[in-house]
Amino acid sequence: MKERIEELKMEFDRVINDANSMEMIDELRVAFLGKKGKVTDLLQGLRDVPSESRREMGIAINNFKEYVESVLQNKIQEVKALELQREINSAEKIDITIPSTSKKGSLHPISVVQKEVEEVFKSMGFIVEDGNEVETEYNNFDAVNVPRNHPARDMQDTFWLDNGEVLKTQTSAGQNRILRKYGAPCKVIFPGRCFRNESVDASHENTFFQLEGMMVGRDINVANLIYFMKTMLSKVLKKDVDVRLRPGFFPFTEPSFELDVTCPFCGGKGCPTCKHGGWIELCPCGMIHPAVLKMGGVDTNKYQGFAFGLGLTRLAMMKYNIKEIRTLNSGNIPFLSQTKTR
Ligand code: DAH
């Protein structure tokens, strides 16, 4: 019996070496461990073994059985890995060492400016939020103090969806949601794409980008607004610029301003870009109207704040001296890749 076990072990070692597929392994399992297999044969042979060595033989057969099981298990892992490799080799016909012919992409000029503005505001403690492109009528208009029939609605003709929602005409549409999310005090900016029903020309587009900002706190005032805008613009335009406020009107701010920046091309001396005035109109802003704060759930006895709606498209055009707004949405690669190295 002992010799028989030895023989079988040698036979097993020989055939398992040649097994290189799951089918072959399965055949071996059946041949050795199956109901009519060689190990079962051995066990049945125990009957004829003299009783004094039966126990010893039983242990020897069991050891052999465990040996076969564990070698089979290892072989399965090995063959599976081999089969996977074979599959990969036959499917993967790409030579990854061939040099690429595709050109490296670049960020869109508006993305570049947006990132720069975001970085400056983040460094000053502002949170950057996202906004929706499809907005409810309430958020886009009513919640920023522009109820139905308010004449200011006419200035922002937009695209209405069948379900009564709108493609947002201004990032201000996010104000209510932000106020409800963060409450007071808060410092948040939220860039986004806006849409208006415009006649398109060199300086008007139906699709453009703004970056809205809000800062609400106990005694936030116009001086804070001026400080943040001057700091941000100086960093983004990489020049020490000055800003000034002129009176403006927006239903969602009181008082409202137009913020001008010293012309970065002539430093304020006067040139064709600033129409020889030395200043460029850049960013409408103001102190948030109490009605807007209240609709956002803010206690106006305790809190006040400023808001601004920076024209990102306008800022990008100014920074890169782009005269034609339509080029920005044109998909013209040579034009758009000019920001690659900046
Ligand atoms: N939403 C205005 C627009 O698109 C811009 C604006 C003005 C935003 C004043 C503001 C603000 O936050 O305070 O015309």
Residues whose N, C-alpha, C, O or C-beta is under 5 A from the ligand:
A	BS01	DAH	T169 Q170 S172 G213 F250 T253 P284 C285 G286 A307 F308 G309
